[in-house]
Amino acid sequence: MVGTSQQERKEQEGAVVRRLTIGAGAAALGLAWYFTSSAATAAPLAFGAQPAAAEPPVVGIEQLDDRVFVRTVHVPAMRAPAGGVKAGAARPAAGQAAGSGAPAQPVAAPATPAPTPAPTPVATTGGSAPPR
Amino acid sequence: MGWAGRAGDMPARSRRAPRDLDPDRRMETAAAGWQALGTWVHVVVTGDGDAAAAQRAVEALLDAVDRACSRFRDDSELGALNRAEGRWLEVSPLLLEALEAGLWAAATTGGAVDPTVGRALRTAGYDRDFAAVPSSGAPTAMRHEPVPGWRAVELDRAPGRARLAPGVEVDLGSTAKALAADRAAPAARAAARASGALVSLGGDIAVAGRPPGNGWPVLVAEDCSMPVDAEGEVVLIADGGLATSSTRARRWTRGGVELHHIIDPATGAPARGPWRTATAAAESCLAANAAATAAIVMGARAADWLEERGLPARLVGTDGSVVTVGGWPEER
């Protein structure tokens, strides 16, 4: 990457793709699997694919012989948030509140603690509605 | 999305989070709300923070994003790039970052989210800030063909320049908004001197720092303007981002045909799949936004795609049925 102009880089990549896709050479060298697996996980750095996160793309260049090399750029995949997503606690359902009028029942053992009331949300996620 | 709104056009909707709704369920947070980027902005900081300072910081950031990334402003950098007809153009670090974010979203979604949908959106009628788009009108001449594709965007980081293939128009509506949320949340936290902050830009949510309690409680809806105390599923997030894409927002008709803003890059037309709304969580708001939008575009294969990546998501079908994947919690 460093010190190589974008045009040169594109020409190099174009040559690699042409050689690999001509077929005979790639097949003879058993590269078809490599090309396929690389294509499935790589994106060309020349086009600027880069995560906005801190983790940079991983660039790999493997020279297979004096004419053929494969350059891969592995773009970090999306990941779930470290803390995941948790359910908000249940909101009180009708009839569960004290004084709902239901007859009192004897309780033989401590019941499961009542669910903690859900905190009122502080924000809404939804389709990006325009202010009209 | 529209981008013509200006931060500060509206007075803050509240300076305190909804404390008055239910004293038993209130959280010690402070909040501010206004309009920018053609949608609602909501900033919440933990109770020890200065919400007004957070608002000022976010306003400044969003103003810069608007000047760099708006498709509708004549004086924006993106507008100039879209008009450059294949020439290299020097761009600011902010636009470069937004373009990189758009390309990253395209690369990681297999092109389901593609920034080169600008022309398709424009010909469909979404050619100005959405508030000014007529809700109905005469038939429009849309070309149902694949968009040029994200590989038509070239970036040269060292000098900071970009080039689009001739005829290509970029729209950064969703990814730049999500990227802005990712940048705004830590900025709000720092400005407010709070232990934690949440920023919502049109329902695309990013959080930073320590959340209150077990996490930031968020109402999951199909429209970001839904009041926070409305009925619906509530989830807690402690880090990363949460975003929703919906075909029910930003709709209009041309020639009696209903259109919306989520373009399928494979057809150049509004996506027509089994999901009308997708909500996803990820390590950043940008990733969550890309995953949610990709789900709408991918249609039937979205659930498997999300599951394979372990991304918690909630999909709402066109019939209103709900499917959850990737560890999205059961509704209690």
Interface residues (C-beta under 8 A of the other chain):
Chain A: Q6 A43 P44 A46 F47 G48 A49 Q50 P51 A52 A53 V75 A77 M78 R79 A80 P81 A82 G83 G84 V85 K86 A87 G88 A89 A90 R91 P115 P117 A118 P119 T120 P121 V122 A123 T124 T125 G126 G127 S128 A129 P130 P131 R132
Chain B: M1 G2 G5 M10 A17 P18 L21 D22 D24 R25 R26 M27 T29 A31 Q35 G38 T39 W40 H42 V44 E97 L99 E100 A101 L103 W104 A106 A107 T108 F130 A131 W150 R151 V153 E154 L155 D156 R157 S174 K177 L179 D182 L198 S200 L201 G202 G203 D204 I205 G213 N214 G215 W216 P217 V218 L219 V220 A221 E222 D223 C224 S225 M226 P227 V228 D229 A230 E233 V234 V235 L236 I237 A238 D239 G240 G241 L242 A243 T244 S245 S246 T247 R248 A249 R250 T277 T279 A281 A282 E283 S284 L286 A287 A290 A291 R309 G310 L311 P312 G326 G327 W328 P329 E330 E331 R332
